[in-house]
Amino acid sequence: MRSNRAKLRTVSMAATLPMIAGALALGIPAAHAADSPARQSLKGTKPLWATAKADKGATANSARMNAKVYLAGKDAAGLAAYAKAVSDPSSPQFGKYLSAKTTQARFGATKAQVAAVKSWLTSAGLTVTEVTQHYVAVSGDVAAAEKAFGTQLHNYTKGAKTYRAPAQAASIPAGLQGAVLTVTGLDSAPHMANHDDTLPAPDAVFKNAGPFSSYYGSKTASTLPDAYGQKIPYAVKGYTGKQLRAAYGAGTYTGKGVRVAITDAYASPTIAYDAGTYAAKNGDQAWKTSQLHQSLPAGWTKTTECKAAGWYGEETLDVEAVHAVAPNADVTYVGAASCYDDDLLGALSKVVDNHLADIVSNSWGDVEASQTPDLAAAYDQVFQLGAVQGIGFYFSSGDNGDEVANTGTKQVDTPANSAWVTAVGGTSLAVGKGDKYQWETGWGTEKASLSADGKSWTGFPGAFTSGAGGGTSKTVAQPYYQKGVVPDALAKANGTTANRVVPDIAAIADPNTGFLVGQTQTFPDGSQQYSEYRIGGTSLAAPTIAAIQALAQEARGKAIGFANPTIYADYGKKGVFHDVTDNPTGSGLAVARVDFTNGLDASGGLLYSVRSLGKDSSLSATKGYDDVTGVGSPAAGYVQSYAKAAQKH
C-alpha cells in the first residue's frame, strides 16, 4: 500500500514528531509485458488497498482528475552505468562528471519521445497541462483516463474514507515502453488540491527543563536514583557547532566554496531570522549576505493533512546544523509544495535540473512496506541524474529502530533503502570537557520514569521509545559497494539472497545527547517568539553528515558526488571512522532528563526520567559494520582522507 505522506525524521525532547510523505522505492523500471502485445503494464499503479472486498463500483465517467506520466529518458541503462562509473574510485571514469545540460542531452527524454507521449494522451481526450524534463502532466475526466491507461477506475474504501483507484494496473501502448517510467495520480488518496493554501503559524512552544550538562557528564544527577550501579549525568543542554566540529574532525575546513541543498516540505516564514539569531547566540560564524537561499514553489497544498507547521522545525534544524558544522558552505533550502511524492520528487528534481548544490540533505521518508515499484524508477532516475553530475543525496534512516513497535513489521525505511543514496544512521554522542570526543553508542532509547517516592526508576530500564532506523531491505538487491563489508548475516537476513542493508554511515541523532536549535514558536498568549530547545533524530544526523561532506569536498577540491563507493572503499582504514558499539565503556550508559509537564515552564510541574543509551529495538551497534551505524561515524581522519585522495589523483 502506498502512503502519500512522508514522515519527518525529527525527534524532539517532547516526543517523536509524527509527520508526513511519499511512498518511495528503489526498483526496476516499471514497464512490463502485459497479456496484450499492444499494451505494456505499469506495475505498482494499482494500490494494494484496491481490493475486491473494498470495491464500491465504477467511478463516474465525468469525474475530474490529474495525473503525471513520468518519462524514462532515452538510455536508462546507460544512465545507471555512467552513474556507477563516475562514483566508483576504482573506475577510470571516477569523478568525470557531466554538466546538467550534457546530462539532459545524453540521458533525458527526446523531443520525439515527449511528442509521442503527448499525442497518446491527447488522443485519449486528456489535456496536457505541463511538460518538464521528467514528466508530462495531464488533466481530464475519468473516461479519458481509462481510455489512455487501459484500466477501469473504481471507488474503494480505505479505512473510513473512499478513494478512486485503478481496478487493474495501468498500461501504456507497447510502442511507448521505452519512453514511460510510470504514471501517478490515478488513485486519489486524496484528490489534488487546485488552490494554494496559506501556511499556518508556527507550532506551540517547547522548552527543556534543567538541570543540564554543558558537556557530557559535566553535571551529575546526585539526588536522583542510580542507574546501572552508579550516579548518572544530566542530559546535555544541546551540543553546538563547535562541539560537533571537534567530535567529527572538522579541523580548519569550513565548507568554503561548497553548495549544500536541503529538501523538506513547505517553508518556515522565519528561517532567516531564526538562523541568524541562533548563530549569534551560540558562537557560530555569522551568516554572510546571500549565503542562505530558498527555492520555493508558487503555492502550497495539503497544509492541514501534512501538518505544515511541523515541517518548520525540520527546516530550521537542517539549516542551523549545516551552518554550525560547515559555516562557510552555501545553503539552499528547496521547499516542496506538500508532503506528497510528486512534490517531494519535484523538489529533488529541481536541485538536479538546475544543479543547485553538490550535496543534498533529506530528513523525510516512509517505511519500506509502503513503497511500490511505480515510483521507484522515478526516484532512482533523479538520484542517478544527480550522480553523473557529481551530486550526492543523504537520507535519514528513520527514528523507529526496526519499525516493529511502529508498524508491527521489521523493516527499513525508504528512500534510505535506495542503492543510489547515502543512508545516515544515528548515534548517542558524548563530547566531553574541552570538546573532546569520548565515545558514541548506537542511538536507541529506553525510558523509565521516577517513582512516586523518588527513590527508584519505575520498571527500569523501561520501554523502547525511539532509535536509529536500519536493517535489511526486502526489495533492494545488495549494491556492489557493500559486498565484502556488510556481513552475510545481515545481507541475507531475509533469505538466501543478499540485499541492501541500511545505514551506510552515522552521526549524532539521540535527542538525549542532541543539538541545540533556535526557532520562532507560538507561545500560550498567541505571540510568536524566538526560543531554543534540544532536538535529535536522524533528522539531525543527515544534515550533520551533509555538512561534514561539505568539509570533505572542500578538502578534496572537487565534488564528491554519490559517496557510498568511497565510504565503503575507505572502511577499515586507520583513523577514518569511529567504530561505534552499544557498549563503549563496558557498563550501562544512561542520562537523567527533566522535562516541563506542559512543555513550557515549571508551573505545571516537572517530569523526571532516565534514558538508557544503546538500546535500539532488535538492532545492535556491534564491532565492524552494523545496521544501526553502518561503517561508523566520521573520525578525525575522515575529512582529511579526502584531501589525501585528491593528492593521489
C-alpha positions in Angstrom: 0.0 0.0 0.0 1.4 3.4 -1.0 1.3 6.1 1.5 1.2 9.6 0.0 2.6 11.2 3.2 6.2 11.4 4.3 7.3 11.4 7.8 9.8 13.9 9.3 12.7 12.3 11.0 12.9 14.8 13.8 12.6 13.5 17.4 12.2 16.5 19.8 12.7 16.3 23.5 8.9 16.4 23.8 8.2 13.3 21.8 8.6 11.9 18.3 7.1 14.4 15.9 4.7 12.3 13.7 4.8 13.7 10.2 4.5 13.1 6.7 5.4 11.8 2.9 5.9 9.7 -0.1 6.0 6.1 -0.9 9.3 5.9 -2.4 11.1 2.9 -3.6 14.1 1.6 -5.4 13.4 -1.0 -8.0 13.4 -1.9 -11.7 11.8 0.1 -14.5 8.1 -0.1 -14.2 7.1 -1.2 -17.7 6.5 -5.0 -18.1 4.9 -7.1 -20.7 1.1 -7.3 -20.4 -1.1 -10.1 -21.7 -1.9 -8.0 -24.7 1.0 -7.5 -27.1 -0.4 -4.0 -27.8 -0.1 -2.8 -24.2 2.6 -2.7 -21.6 1.7 -2.9 -17.9 2.9 -0.4 -15.4 3.5 -2.3 -12.2 2.6 -0.8 -8.9 -0.1 1.5 -10.3 -2.9 -0.4 -8.7 -2.5 0.1 -4.9 -2.8 -2.9 -2.6 -5.8 -1.4 -0.8 -7.9 -1.5 -4.0 -9.3 -5.0 -3.2 -12.4 -6.7 -4.5 -13.8 -6.5 -0.9 -13.3 -2.7 -0.8 -14.7 -2.1 -4.3 -17.7 0.2 -4.3 -18.2 0.3 -8.0 -17.1 2.3 -11.0 -16.1 6.0 -10.7 -18.3 8.4 -12.6 -17.0 8.9 -16.1 -17.4 12.7 -15.7 -15.3 12.9 -12.5 -12.2 15.1 -13.0 -8.7 14.0 -12.3 -5.0 15.0 -12.7 -2.1 12.7 -13.5 1.6 12.8 -14.2 3.3 10.5 -16.8 7.0 10.1 -15.9 9.5 9.9 -18.8 12.1 7.1 -18.9 14.6 9.0 -21.0 16.4 7.6 -24.0 19.1 5.5 -22.2 18.1 4.3 -18.7 20.7 1.5 -18.7 23.4 3.9 -19.9 22.4 6.4 -17.2 22.8 3.8 -14.4 26.1 2.6 -15.8 27.6 6.0 -16.0 26.3 7.0 -12.5 28.1 3.9 -11.2 31.3 4.6 -13.1 31.7 8.2 -12.0 31.1 7.3 -8.4 33.5 4.3 -8.2 37.0 5.2 -7.0 38.3 2.1 -8.9 36.8 3.3 -12.2 38.8 5.2 -14.9 35.7 7.5 -15.2 35.7 8.3 -11.4 34.9 12.0 -10.9 34.4 12.7 -14.6 31.1 14.4 -14.0 28.8 15.9 -16.7 27.0 19.3 -16.7 23.3 19.4 -16.2 22.9 20.4 -19.9 25.1 17.5 -21.1 23.3 15.1 -18.8 19.9 16.0 -20.1 21.1 15.8 -23.7 22.7 12.4 -23.2 20.1 10.7 -21.0 16.9 12.8 -21.0 13.8 12.1 -23.0 14.0 13.1 -26.6 11.7 15.5 -28.3 10.3 12.6 -30.3 9.5 10.6 -27.1 7.8 13.6 -25.5 5.8 14.3 -28.6 4.7 10.6 -28.8 3.6 10.6 -25.1 1.7 13.9 -25.6 0.0 12.6 -28.7 -1.1 9.4 -27.0 -2.6 11.3 -24.0 -4.3 14.0 -26.0 -5.8 11.4 -28.5 -7.5 9.8 -25.5 -9.1 13.1 -24.6 -6.8 14.3 -21.8 -5.4 17.8 -21.7 -1.6 18.4 -21.3 -1.1 21.0 -18.5 2.7 20.9 -18.0 5.7 19.3 -19.6 9.1 19.1 -17.8 12.3 17.2 -18.2 10.8 14.5 -16.0 7.0 14.2 -16.7 4.0 15.2 -18.8 1.1 16.4 -16.6 -2.4 16.0 -17.7 -6.0 16.7 -16.6 -9.3 15.4 -17.8 -12.2 13.2 -16.9 -12.2 9.6 -15.8 -13.5 8.3 -19.1 -10.5 9.8 -20.9 -8.0 8.5 -18.3 -9.5 5.0 -18.6 -9.0 5.1 -22.3 -5.5 6.4 -22.1 -4.3 3.9 -19.4 -6.3 0.8 -20.4 -7.9 0.3 -17.0 -11.2 0.9 -15.2 -11.2 3.3 -12.3 -13.4 2.3 -9.3 -14.1 3.7 -5.9 -12.6 1.8 -2.9 -13.0 2.1 0.8 -9.7 2.7 2.6 -10.2 3.0 6.4 -13.1 5.4 7.0 -12.8 7.0 3.5 -13.4 6.2 -0.1 -10.9 6.8 -2.8 -10.6 6.3 -6.6 -8.0 3.7 -7.9 -7.4 1.6 -10.9 -9.2 -1.8 -10.9 -6.2 -3.3 -12.8 -2.7 -2.0 -13.2 -2.5 0.8 -15.7 -0.9 0.2 -19.1 0.6 2.1 -22.0 0.8 1.5 -25.7 3.6 -1.0 -26.4 5.3 1.5 -28.7 5.9 3.8 -25.7 7.5 1.1 -23.5 11.0 2.7 -23.6 9.6 6.2 -23.1 7.4 5.9 -20.0 8.5 5.0 -16.5 5.2 5.2 -14.7 2.1 7.3 -14.0 0.9 8.8 -10.8 -2.4 10.4 -9.8 -4.7 7.6 -11.0 -5.5 6.8 -7.3 -7.0 9.7 -5.5 -5.9 9.3 -1.9 -6.9 12.1 -1.7 -7.7 14.4 -4.7 -5.1 17.0 -5.6 -5.9 20.4 -4.3 -6.4 23.0 -7.0 -5.9 26.1 -4.8 -3.0 27.4 -2.9 -3.2 27.1 0.8 -1.8 29.6 3.3 1.0 28.4 5.6 -0.1 28.2 9.2 1.6 29.8 12.2 4.4 28.0 14.0 3.6 25.2 16.3 3.3 25.7 20.1 6.4 26.4 22.0 8.5 23.7 23.5 11.3 24.2 26.1 13.6 21.9 28.0 13.7 22.0 31.8 17.0 21.8 33.5 19.4 20.9 35.1 21.6 20.3 32.1 25.1 19.2 31.5 27.1 21.7 29.4 29.2 18.8 28.0 28.6 15.1 28.5 29.0 14.2 32.2 29.6 17.8 33.5 26.7 17.7 35.9 25.8 14.6 37.9 22.2 13.9 39.0 23.4 13.3 42.5 19.9 13.5 44.1 18.3 11.0 41.7 18.4 7.2 41.9 21.4 5.3 40.4 21.2 3.5 37.1 23.5 0.6 36.2 25.0 0.8 39.6 26.1 4.4 39.5 25.1 8.0 39.5 24.3 9.3 36.0 24.8 12.7 34.4 22.0 15.1 33.4 21.3 15.3 29.7 23.3 18.0 27.8 21.5 21.3 27.1 22.2 20.6 23.5 25.5 20.5 21.6 26.6 23.4 19.5 28.6 23.6 16.2 31.9 23.9 18.0 31.4 20.6 19.8 30.2 18.7 16.7 33.0 20.0 14.6 35.5 18.8 17.2 33.9 15.4 17.6 33.9 14.7 13.8 37.3 16.0 12.9 36.4 19.3 11.0 39.9 20.7 11.6 40.3 24.0 9.8 37.8 23.2 7.0 34.6 25.2 6.8 32.9 24.1 3.6 34.1 27.2 1.7 33.0 27.1 -1.9 30.6 24.1 -1.4 26.9 24.2 -2.0 24.5 22.2 0.2 20.8 21.9 -0.6 18.1 20.8 1.9 14.8 19.4 0.8 11.7 19.3 3.0 8.0 20.3 2.5 6.8 23.9 3.0 8.9 26.7 4.3 9.5 28.3 7.7 8.5 32.0 7.4 11.1 32.9 10.0 14.1 30.9 8.8 16.4 33.7 8.0 15.8 35.5 11.4 16.0 32.2 13.3 19.2 31.0 11.7 20.9 34.4 12.1 19.8 34.7 15.7 20.9 31.2 16.6 24.4 31.7 15.1 24.9 34.9 17.0 23.7 33.4 20.3 25.7 30.1 20.1 29.1 31.1 18.8 28.6 30.1 15.2 30.0 32.2 12.4 27.5 34.9 11.3 25.7 34.2 8.0 27.2 36.1 5.1 24.9 38.0 2.7 23.3 35.7 0.2 24.7 32.6 1.9 21.2 31.3 2.6 18.8 30.8 -0.2 15.3 29.5 -0.6 13.8 28.0 -3.7 10.0 27.7 -3.2 7.0 26.7 -5.3 4.3 29.1 -6.4 2.0 27.9 -3.7 1.2 25.3 -1.1 -1.2 22.4 -0.9 -2.4 19.9 1.7 -1.1 22.1 4.6 -3.6 20.6 7.1 -3.1 17.0 6.1 0.7 17.3 6.1 0.8 19.3 9.3 2.7 22.1 7.5 3.9 23.9 10.7 5.6 20.7 11.9 8.0 21.0 8.9 9.2 24.4 10.0 11.2 22.8 12.8 12.7 20.3 10.4 13.9 23.1 8.0 15.3 25.0 11.0 17.2 22.1 12.3 18.6 21.2 8.9 19.7 24.8 8.1 21.2 25.5 11.5 23.0 22.2 11.8 24.6 22.5 8.3 25.8 26.0 9.1 27.0 25.1 12.6 29.3 22.3 11.2 30.1 23.9 7.8 29.9 27.7 8.5 31.2 28.8 5.0 29.0 26.4 2.9 26.4 27.9 0.7 22.9 26.6 1.8 19.9 26.4 -0.4 16.5 25.3 1.0 14.2 23.7 -1.6 10.7 23.5 -0.3 8.1 21.1 -1.7 4.5 22.3 -2.2 3.3 19.5 0.0 4.4 16.3 1.7 3.3 14.1 -1.3 5.5 12.0 -3.6 5.1 14.2 -6.6 6.0 17.4 -4.8 9.0 15.9 -2.9 10.2 14.3 -6.1 9.8 17.7 -7.8 12.0 19.4 -5.1 14.7 16.8 -5.7 14.4 17.2 -9.4 14.8 21.0 -9.1 18.1 20.5 -7.4 19.4 18.2 -10.1 18.0 20.0 -13.2 19.5 23.3 -12.0 22.5 21.9 -10.2 21.6 23.9 -7.1 24.1 22.0 -5.0 26.5 19.1 -4.9 25.3 17.8 -1.5 21.6 17.3 -0.7 20.3 16.6 2.8 16.9 15.0 3.2 15.2 14.3 6.5 12.0 12.6 5.4 10.8 9.2 4.3 8.4 6.3 4.8 8.5 2.6 5.7 9.5 0.2 3.0 6.2 -1.7 3.2 4.6 1.5 1.8 6.8 1.6 -1.3 5.7 0.4 -4.6 7.6 -0.3 -7.8 5.9 2.5 -9.7 7.8 5.5 -8.2 11.0 3.5 -7.6 12.4 4.1 -11.1 11.4 7.8 -11.0 13.2 8.4 -7.7 16.3 6.4 -8.8 16.4 8.2 -12.1 16.7 11.5 -10.2 19.4 10.1 -7.9 21.3 8.7 -11.0 21.0 12.0 -12.9 22.5 13.6 -9.8 25.3 11.1 -9.5 26.5 11.7 -13.1 26.7 15.5 -12.3 28.5 15.0 -9.0 25.5 15.4 -6.7 25.1 13.2 -3.7 21.9 12.6 -1.7 21.9 11.9 2.0 18.7 10.5 3.6 17.9 9.9 7.3 17.5 6.2 8.1 14.4 6.7 10.4 13.7 7.2 14.1 11.8 4.0 14.9 14.5 1.4 15.0 13.5 -1.8 13.3 9.9 -0.4 12.9 8.3 -3.2 14.8 7.0 -1.0 17.6 5.7 1.4 15.0 4.3 -0.9 12.3 4.3 -4.4 13.7 6.7 -5.5 11.0 10.5 -5.5 11.0 11.6 -3.3 8.0 13.8 -0.5 6.8 12.8 3.0 5.7 12.7 4.4 2.2 14.2 6.2 0.3 17.1 5.5 2.6 16.9 1.9 1.2 17.8 3.1 -2.3 21.1 1.8 -3.6 21.7 5.3 -5.0 21.6 7.3 -1.8 23.7 7.5 1.4 21.6 6.3 4.3 22.5 8.1 7.5 22.0 6.2 10.8 22.2 7.7 14.3 24.3 7.6 17.4 24.3 8.9 21.0 27.3 11.1 21.3 29.4 12.0 24.3 31.5 15.2 23.8 33.5 15.9 27.0 35.4 18.7 28.5 37.4 20.8 26.1 35.2 19.5 23.2 37.0 16.1 23.4 35.3 13.2 21.7 34.7 10.5 24.3 32.5 7.8 22.7 29.3 7.0 20.8 26.7 4.3 21.0 24.1 3.3 18.5 21.1 5.5 19.1 18.3 3.6 20.8 16.5 4.8 23.8 14.7 3.1 26.7 12.8 5.3 29.2 11.8 4.8 32.8 10.1 7.4 35.0 10.9 8.4 38.6 8.8 6.5 41.1 6.3 8.4 43.3 8.6 8.4 46.3 11.6 9.5 44.2 13.7 6.5 45.3 13.8 4.4 42.1 13.1 4.3 38.4 9.8 2.5 37.7 10.3 -0.6 35.6 13.9 0.3 34.8 15.3 0.4 32.1 11.8 0.9 30.7 10.2 0.7 27.3 11.8 1.4 23.9 10.9 4.9 22.7 12.9 5.6 19.6 16.1 4.7 17.8 18.0 4.9 14.5 16.4 3.1 11.6 18.2 0.2 10.0 18.1 -3.3 8.9 17.9 -5.3 5.7 15.8 -4.3 2.7 13.2 -6.8 1.4 13.1 -5.3 -2.1 16.5 -3.8 -3.0 19.4 -6.1 -4.0 22.8 -5.7 -2.4 24.7 -2.9 -4.2 28.3 -3.8 -5.3 29.9 -1.4 -2.8 28.5 -3.3 0.2 30.0 -6.7 -0.8 32.8 -7.7 1.4 32.0 -5.2 4.1 28.4 -6.0 5.2 28.3 -9.4 6.9 26.2 -12.1 5.2 24.3 -12.4 8.4 22.8 -9.0 7.7 22.8 -9.0 3.9 21.0 -12.4 3.9 18.8 -11.7 6.9 15.6 -12.2 4.8 16.7 -15.3 2.9 19.4 -16.7 0.7 19.8 -13.6 -1.5 22.0 -10.7 -0.4 20.1 -7.4 -0.1 20.8 -3.8 0.6 21.5 -3.1 4.3 20.9 0.3 5.9 22.5 2.6 7.0 25.8 3.5 5.4 27.3 5.9 7.9 26.1 7.6 11.1 26.3 10.7 13.2 24.7 12.2 16.3 20.9 11.6 16.5 19.9 10.8 20.1 17.8 13.7 21.3 19.1 13.0 24.8 22.6 13.9 23.5 21.2 16.2 20.9 21.7 19.6 19.2 20.5 22.9 20.4 18.2 24.6 17.9 16.6 28.1 17.8 13.2 28.7 16.3 10.3 31.1 16.4 7.4 29.4 18.1 3.9 30.3 19.2 3.6 31.0 22.9 0.4 30.5 25.0 -0.5 34.1 24.8 -0.6 33.9 21.0 2.7 35.7 20.5 5.4 34.3 18.3 8.9 34.5 19.8 12.3 33.0 19.2 13.1 30.2 21.6 15.7 27.4 21.9 15.4 23.7 22.7 17.4 20.5 22.3 16.4 18.2 19.4 17.5 15.0 17.8 16.6 12.2 15.4 18.2 11.0 12.2 16.9 14.4 11.0 19.9 15.7 12.9 22.3 13.0 11.6 21.5 13.6 7.9 22.4 17.4 7.9 25.4 16.8 10.1 26.8 14.2 7.7 25.9 16.5 4.8 27.8 19.3 6.4 30.8 17.0 7.1 30.7 16.1 3.4 30.9 19.8 2.6 34.1 19.9 4.6 35.4 16.8 2.8 34.5 18.3 -0.6 36.5 21.4 0.3 39.4 19.1 1.2 39.1 17.1 -2.0 38.9 20.2 -4.1 36.1 18.9 -6.3 32.6 17.4 -6.0 32.3 14.1 -4.1 29.1 13.1 -5.8 27.5 9.8 -4.8 29.7 8.9 -1.8 28.9 5.3 -0.9 31.5 3.7 -3.1 34.2 5.9 -1.5 32.8 5.4 2.0 32.9 1.6 1.7 36.3 1.7 0.0 37.7 3.6 3.0 36.2 1.3 5.5 38.9 -0.3 7.7 41.4 2.5 7.0 43.0 3.7 10.3 41.5 6.8 11.8 38.8 7.4 9.2 35.8 6.1 11.1 34.8 5.7 14.7 33.7 2.1 15.1 30.5 2.7 17.1 29.3 0.0 19.5 26.4 -0.1 22.0 28.7 -0.6 25.0 31.8 1.5 24.5 32.6 1.9 28.3 31.9 -1.6 29.4 29.0 -0.7 31.6 25.4 0.5 31.0 25.0 4.1 30.0 22.1 6.5 30.8 21.3 10.1 31.3 18.8 11.8 33.6 16.3 14.1 32.0 13.9 16.7 33.4 11.0 18.0 31.3 8.3 20.5 31.9 5.0 18.7 32.2 3.4 21.5 30.0 6.4 21.8 27.7 6.9 25.4 28.6 7.6 26.2 32.3 7.6 24.7 35.8 4.0 25.9 36.6 2.6 22.5 35.6 5.2 20.5 37.4 8.3 18.5 36.3 8.8 15.1 34.8 11.9 13.1 35.8 13.1 10.2 33.7 16.2 8.0 33.0 17.1 7.4 29.3 19.3 4.4 28.6 21.6 4.6 25.6 22.4 2.0 23.1 19.1 0.1 23.2 17.9 0.2 19.6 14.9 -2.2 19.4 16.2 -5.5 17.9 19.1 -3.7 16.1 22.6 -3.6 17.6 25.7 -1.5 17.1 28.5 -4.0 17.1 32.2 -4.1 16.2 32.6 -3.6 12.5 29.7 -2.8 10.1 26.3 -2.9 11.7 22.7 -2.0 10.9 22.5 0.9 13.3 25.6 3.0 12.4 26.8 1.4 9.1 30.6 1.7 8.9 30.5 4.1 11.9 30.8 7.9 12.3 33.4 10.2 10.9 36.6 10.2 12.9 39.5 12.7 13.0 40.9 11.3 9.7 37.7 11.3 7.7 37.7 14.7 6.2 41.5 14.6 5.8 41.1 11.3 3.8 39.5 13.2 1.0 42.5 15.6 0.9 44.9 12.7 0.7 42.8 11.1 -2.0 42.9 14.3 -4.0 46.7 14.3 -3.8 46.9 10.8 -5.2 44.8 11.7 -8.2 
